[in-house]
Amino acid sequence: MPDTVVFVPEKIQIGISSCLLGNQVRFDGGHKNSYYCKQEIEPFFEYTTVCPEMAIGMGAPRKSIRQIRDGDIVHIRSADGSLDVTDKLNEYSRSKVEELDYLGGYILCAKSPTCGMERVTEYKIGTNNGSKTGVGVFAKILMERYPFLPVEEEGRLHDLPIRENFFTRVFAYNDWRKMNQSGLTKHKLMQFHSRYKYLLMAHSPKWYRELGPILADIQDLEQTAQQYFEGFMTALKIIATRKNHTSTLQHIQGYFKKQLTADQKEELSESILKYRQGMLPLLVPITLINHYVREFHTPYIQEQVYLNPHPEALKLRYAY
């Protein structure tokens, strides 16, 4: 039996396809080394690497495998049909996934018949006709077992809004788990919702309006918390738009209407407008607001996760 790994709140543990870290585990003996994953973000996380194909003893190099659909059944076979690893991959994936409940996120390799999150090529049985309708065997079992775990493909992380959304979810997911680990109470749950007010508004005003009433009359704390958590993670999965960010920034701006001078109000309003028009990155109005938070001591706004949802060193709000 493998050693049990537990949730460690101090450093978020991220699952990742082994090939993305330069490990030579692909069918051709190569890798899919990601500079971004290996060099830029690794210092912030602790990685758990997985390669299902190597784990079932296929070795590298090896015959390439593909997904072959036969009605409702998907087989994992080599192109020439001489190798079928369907049962082995499913069995390994189900077993391995059960060991990964400590993870705070997962980065997958795109297009892989085992690890692809979406648009994996499925071939119609007996033909070379493929359609991008599949999901990798391991990825599918992982996402079904942990439906609210932040999961993304490495290639999609080059899209800046998707990247920022993924890591926002990773840190929020970790924050939720830390709260639960410390001992869940009604007060902590209400405080959590209060701190995430503006982040929720930026991602989904609809979900923000719906989550509040869930906490209005808590009878069963565990049941209410689970219902809230599911809605919370669903809301954050929606990528925040410039329109919603603008509305959120304007709401926060209202807290400073008595403290700011006319010139300061104009500067903040102009930075929000230019962000809305795509002329400035989100970082600019956020930086101004953080400055005013420190200067005028506004505890409620200072506690808002929206202003600092992830480490500034990740540079997630610099370019859009």
C-alpha positions as CSV (number, residue, x, y, z in Angstrom):
1,M,0.0,0.0,0.0
2,P,1.3,3.5,-0.8
3,D,2.0,5.9,2.0
4,T,-1.1,8.1,2.8
5,V,-0.6,11.7,1.7
6,V,-2.7,14.3,3.6
7,F,-3.9,17.8,2.9
8,V,-1.2,20.4,3.8
9,P,-2.6,23.9,3.8
10,E,0.7,25.7,4.0
11,K,1.7,24.7,0.5
12,I,-1.0,23.8,-2.1
13,Q,-0.5,20.4,-3.6
14,I,-1.1,20.2,-7.3
15,G,-1.5,17.1,-9.4
16,I,0.2,17.3,-12.8
17,S,0.8,15.1,-15.8
18,S,4.4,13.8,-15.5
19,C,5.4,14.7,-19.1
20,L,4.7,18.4,-18.4
21,L,7.6,18.5,-16.0
22,G,10.1,17.2,-18.6
23,N,9.9,13.5,-17.6
24,Q,10.5,11.2,-20.6
25,V,7.3,9.2,-20.2
26,R,5.6,9.7,-23.6
27,F,5.0,6.9,-26.1
28,D,8.0,8.1,-28.2
29,G,10.3,8.3,-25.2
30,G,9.9,12.1,-25.2
31,H,8.2,14.6,-23.0
32,K,5.9,17.7,-23.2
33,N,8.0,19.9,-20.9
34,S,6.1,23.1,-19.9
35,Y,8.4,26.0,-19.1
36,Y,5.4,27.7,-17.4
37,C,4.7,24.7,-15.1
38,K,8.3,23.8,-14.5
39,Q,9.9,27.2,-14.0
40,E,7.3,29.9,-13.3
41,I,4.7,28.4,-11.0
42,E,6.5,25.4,-9.4
43,P,7.9,27.5,-6.6
44,F,4.4,28.2,-5.4
45,F,3.2,24.6,-5.2
46,E,4.1,21.1,-4.4
47,Y,3.6,18.8,-7.4
48,T,2.3,15.2,-7.5
49,T,3.2,13.7,-10.9
50,V,1.1,11.0,-12.5
51,C,1.5,9.1,-15.8
52,P,-1.2,6.4,-16.0
53,E,0.4,4.7,-19.0
54,M,3.8,4.3,-17.3
55,A,2.1,3.3,-14.1
56,I,0.5,0.2,-15.7
57,G,3.8,-0.9,-17.0
58,M,3.7,0.2,-20.6
59,G,7.2,1.7,-20.6
60,A,8.7,4.3,-22.8
61,P,9.0,4.2,-25.8
62,R,5.9,2.1,-26.4
63,K,3.1,1.6,-28.9
64,S,0.8,4.7,-29.0
65,I,-2.7,4.1,-27.9
66,R,-6.0,5.7,-28.9
67,Q,-9.6,5.9,-27.8
68,I,-11.9,3.7,-29.9
69,R,-15.6,4.1,-29.5
70,D,-17.9,1.1,-30.0
71,G,-21.4,2.3,-29.2
72,D,-21.4,3.3,-25.5
73,I,-18.1,1.6,-24.8
74,V,-14.7,3.3,-25.2
75,H,-11.7,1.0,-25.6
76,I,-8.1,2.1,-25.2
77,R,-6.1,0.2,-27.8
78,S,-3.1,0.6,-30.1
79,A,-3.8,1.7,-33.6
80,D,-3.1,-1.7,-35.0
81,G,-5.4,-3.3,-32.4
82,S,-2.7,-5.6,-31.0
83,L,-2.7,-4.0,-27.6
84,D,-5.8,-3.3,-25.4
85,V,-5.2,-1.6,-22.0
86,T,-8.8,-0.5,-21.3
87,D,-9.3,-2.6,-18.2
88,K,-5.8,-1.9,-16.8
89,L,-6.1,1.9,-17.3
90,N,-9.6,2.1,-15.8
91,E,-8.6,0.0,-12.8
92,Y,-5.4,2.0,-12.2
93,S,-7.2,5.3,-12.6
94,R,-10.0,4.4,-10.2
95,S,-7.5,3.3,-7.6
96,K,-5.1,6.2,-8.0
97,V,-7.8,8.8,-8.0
98,E,-8.9,7.6,-4.5
99,E,-5.4,8.5,-3.2
100,L,-5.6,12.1,-4.5
101,D,-8.1,13.7,-2.2
102,Y,-5.4,15.9,-0.7
103,L,-4.8,17.8,-4.0
104,G,-5.8,21.4,-4.4
105,G,-5.8,21.4,-8.2
106,Y,-4.7,19.4,-11.3
107,I,-2.9,20.3,-14.5
108,L,-3.4,17.9,-17.3
109,C,-1.7,17.2,-20.7
110,A,-4.0,18.0,-23.6
111,K,-5.1,15.5,-26.2
112,S,-3.9,12.5,-24.3
113,P,-6.2,9.5,-24.4
114,T,-5.5,9.1,-20.7
115,C,-5.1,12.7,-19.4
116,G,-6.9,15.0,-21.9
117,M,-9.5,17.1,-20.2
118,E,-11.6,17.6,-23.3
119,R,-11.5,17.3,-27.1
120,V,-9.6,14.0,-27.1
121,T,-9.8,12.2,-30.4
122,E,-12.2,9.2,-30.4
123,Y,-12.0,6.9,-33.4
124,K,-15.0,5.0,-34.6
125,I,-14.3,1.3,-34.3
126,G,-12.9,-0.3,-37.4
127,T,-12.0,3.1,-39.0
128,N,-9.5,5.9,-38.9
129,N,-12.3,8.4,-38.7
130,G,-11.8,10.4,-35.5
131,S,-13.8,13.1,-33.7
132,K,-12.7,15.4,-30.9
133,T,-15.4,14.3,-28.5
134,G,-13.5,12.3,-25.9
135,V,-12.1,12.8,-22.4
136,G,-9.0,11.0,-21.2
137,V,-9.6,7.9,-19.1
138,F,-7.8,9.1,-16.0
139,A,-9.0,12.7,-16.4
140,K,-12.6,11.6,-16.6
141,I,-12.5,9.5,-13.5
142,L,-10.6,12.3,-11.7
143,M,-13.2,14.9,-12.6
144,E,-16.1,12.7,-11.7
145,R,-14.7,11.8,-8.3
146,Y,-13.8,15.4,-7.5
147,P,-16.3,17.5,-9.5
148,F,-15.3,20.8,-7.8
149,L,-11.5,20.3,-7.8
150,P,-9.9,23.0,-10.0
151,V,-8.7,21.2,-13.2
152,E,-7.2,22.6,-16.3
153,E,-5.1,21.7,-19.3
154,E,-1.6,23.1,-19.6
155,G,-2.1,24.5,-23.0
156,R,-5.2,26.4,-21.9
157,L,-3.2,28.1,-19.2
158,H,-1.6,30.3,-22.0
159,D,-5.0,32.0,-22.2
160,L,-4.6,34.7,-19.5
161,P,-8.2,34.9,-18.3
162,I,-8.4,31.0,-18.1
163,R,-5.0,31.0,-16.3
164,E,-6.2,33.6,-13.7
165,N,-9.5,31.8,-13.3
166,F,-7.8,28.5,-12.6
167,F,-5.5,29.8,-10.0
168,T,-8.2,31.9,-8.4
169,R,-10.1,28.6,-7.9
170,V,-7.0,26.8,-6.6
171,F,-6.4,29.3,-3.8
172,A,-10.2,29.6,-3.0
173,Y,-10.5,25.8,-2.8
174,N,-7.5,25.7,-0.5
175,D,-8.9,28.5,1.6
176,W,-12.2,26.6,2.0
177,R,-10.4,23.4,3.0
178,K,-8.3,25.3,5.6
179,M,-11.5,26.7,7.1
180,N,-13.0,23.2,7.4
181,Q,-9.8,21.8,8.8
182,S,-9.8,24.4,11.6
183,G,-13.3,23.3,12.6
184,L,-16.4,24.5,10.8
185,T,-18.8,26.8,12.6
186,K,-21.7,29.0,11.5
187,H,-19.6,32.1,12.3
188,K,-16.7,30.9,10.1
189,L,-19.0,30.1,7.3
190,M,-20.6,33.6,7.4
191,Q,-17.2,35.2,7.6
192,F,-16.0,33.2,4.6
193,H,-18.9,34.4,2.5
194,S,-18.4,37.9,3.6
195,R,-14.7,37.9,2.6
196,Y,-15.6,36.5,-0.8
197,K,-18.4,38.9,-1.5
198,Y,-16.7,40.9,-4.3
199,L,-14.9,38.0,-5.8
200,L,-18.2,36.2,-6.3
201,M,-19.8,39.4,-7.7
202,A,-17.0,39.6,-10.3
203,H,-17.4,36.0,-11.4
204,S,-21.2,35.7,-11.2
205,P,-23.6,38.3,-9.7
206,K,-26.4,35.6,-10.1
207,W,-24.6,33.1,-7.9
208,Y,-23.6,35.8,-5.4
209,R,-27.3,36.6,-5.0
210,E,-28.2,32.9,-4.6
211,L,-25.5,32.0,-2.1
212,G,-26.5,34.5,0.5
213,P,-29.9,33.1,1.2
214,I,-28.4,29.6,1.7
215,L,-26.7,30.9,4.8
216,A,-29.7,32.9,6.1
217,D,-31.2,30.1,8.2
218,I,-28.7,27.3,8.9
219,Q,-30.3,24.2,10.4
220,D,-27.8,21.5,9.4
221,L,-24.4,23.1,9.3
222,E,-22.6,20.3,7.3
223,Q,-25.4,20.1,4.8
224,T,-25.6,23.9,4.4
225,A,-21.8,24.1,4.0
226,Q,-21.7,21.5,1.3
227,Q,-24.5,23.2,-0.6
228,Y,-22.7,26.5,-0.3
229,F,-19.4,25.1,-1.3
230,E,-20.9,23.5,-4.5
231,G,-22.4,26.8,-5.5
232,F,-19.3,28.7,-4.5
233,M,-17.0,26.7,-6.7
234,T,-19.5,26.7,-9.6
235,A,-19.6,30.5,-9.4
236,L,-15.8,30.8,-9.5
237,K,-15.6,28.5,-12.5
238,I,-17.3,31.3,-14.5
239,I,-14.6,33.6,-15.9
240,A,-15.0,37.1,-14.6
241,T,-15.8,39.6,-17.4
242,R,-14.6,43.2,-17.8
243,K,-18.2,44.3,-17.2
244,N,-18.5,42.4,-13.9
245,H,-15.1,43.5,-12.8
246,T,-16.0,47.1,-13.5
247,S,-19.2,46.8,-11.6
248,T,-17.3,45.2,-8.6
249,L,-14.6,47.9,-8.7
250,Q,-17.3,50.6,-8.7
251,H,-19.0,49.0,-5.7
252,I,-15.7,49.1,-3.8
253,Q,-15.0,52.6,-4.9
254,G,-18.2,53.7,-3.1
255,Y,-16.6,52.9,0.3
256,F,-14.1,55.7,-0.2
257,K,-16.4,58.5,-1.3
258,K,-16.0,60.4,1.9
259,Q,-12.2,60.0,2.2
260,L,-10.9,60.6,-1.3
261,T,-10.2,64.1,-2.7
262,A,-11.8,65.1,-5.9
263,D,-8.5,64.4,-7.8
264,Q,-8.2,60.9,-6.2
265,K,-11.8,60.1,-7.1
266,E,-11.2,61.2,-10.7
267,E,-8.0,59.1,-10.9
268,L,-9.7,56.0,-9.6
269,S,-12.8,56.5,-11.8
270,E,-10.5,57.0,-14.8
271,S,-8.5,53.9,-14.1
272,I,-11.7,51.8,-13.8
273,L,-13.1,53.2,-17.0
274,K,-9.8,52.6,-18.9
275,Y,-9.8,49.0,-17.6
276,R,-13.4,48.6,-18.8
277,Q,-12.3,49.9,-22.3
278,G,-9.3,47.5,-22.4
279,M,-6.7,50.2,-22.1
280,L,-5.4,49.2,-18.7
281,P,-4.9,45.9,-17.0
282,L,-7.0,45.0,-13.9
283,L,-3.9,45.4,-11.8
284,V,-4.0,49.2,-12.1
285,P,-7.4,50.0,-10.4
286,I,-6.7,47.1,-7.9
287,T,-3.4,48.7,-7.0
288,L,-5.0,52.1,-6.4
289,I,-7.8,50.5,-4.2
290,N,-5.2,48.6,-2.2
291,H,-3.3,51.9,-1.6
292,Y,-6.5,53.6,-0.4
293,V,-7.3,50.6,1.8
294,R,-4.0,51.0,3.6
295,E,-4.3,54.8,3.8
296,F,-7.8,55.1,5.1
297,H,-8.1,51.8,7.1
298,T,-11.3,50.2,5.8
299,P,-11.3,46.7,7.5
300,Y,-14.2,45.3,5.5
301,I,-12.6,46.1,2.2
302,Q,-9.2,45.1,3.4
303,E,-10.5,41.6,4.1
304,Q,-12.0,41.1,0.7
305,V,-10.3,38.2,-1.2
306,Y,-11.1,40.0,-4.4
307,L,-8.2,42.4,-3.9
308,N,-5.6,39.6,-3.4
309,P,-7.0,36.3,-4.6
310,H,-3.6,34.8,-5.3
311,P,0.1,35.8,-4.7
312,E,1.1,38.9,-6.6
313,A,4.3,37.2,-7.7
314,L,2.2,34.9,-10.0
315,K,1.5,38.1,-12.1
316,L,-2.0,36.9,-13.0
317,R,-3.5,40.4,-13.3
318,Y,-0.7,42.1,-15.1
319,A,-1.7,41.6,-18.7
320,Y,-5.5,41.8,-19.1
